[in-house]
Amino acid sequence: MNSQSNKIALKTGAINRRHQRSRKEESEFGKAGKEFIICPECDSVFFDKAWHHRLEEEKNAHLKIDRKIKFELCPACKMARDKLFEGELVISIKNKELSVKNNVLNTVKNSDKQARERDPMDRILRTEEKADGIHVFTSENQLAVRIGKKLKSSFGGSKLQIKHGGEDITRVYIEI
Ligand SMILES: [Zn+2]
């Protein structure tokens, strides 16, 4: 048994020991909204009115003891499933050197990682390569702006355009 499954077994044990509460108590906990929601897709965890990384849940495991645990897709995974987005960044690469494209893709990937570390709901949902460039769809409109600005500062001579459209969608265009 590896250390991960050991940890899970211990945690389950703790929950079971506490599982002798009455039904009334159970429903009162439910009413208080004291529940943990775990996203089965990305493993993010909801508690205290916000989504957290699984790691933060481990640190706050003591809070979990009296709460119900539900499995439900988080808002970002729901957006990805429904092909929704708040930000769209279109990267058009005029410089055809392969290293430029690789650097662009690495910058995009790192920005996604940094955003997720700050907030698990702030992320790139998907990327698509189309005739006019690489389309990057984000769960939060400011992330598309941030990645656009990061690319602009990384690639000299690039042109950036930010358009705040209707429906709360921000579109960012960059030519590198
Ligand atoms: Zn999720």
Residues whose N, C-alpha, C, O or C-beta is under 5 A from the ligand:
A	BS01	ZN	C39 E41 C42 D43 S44 C74 C77
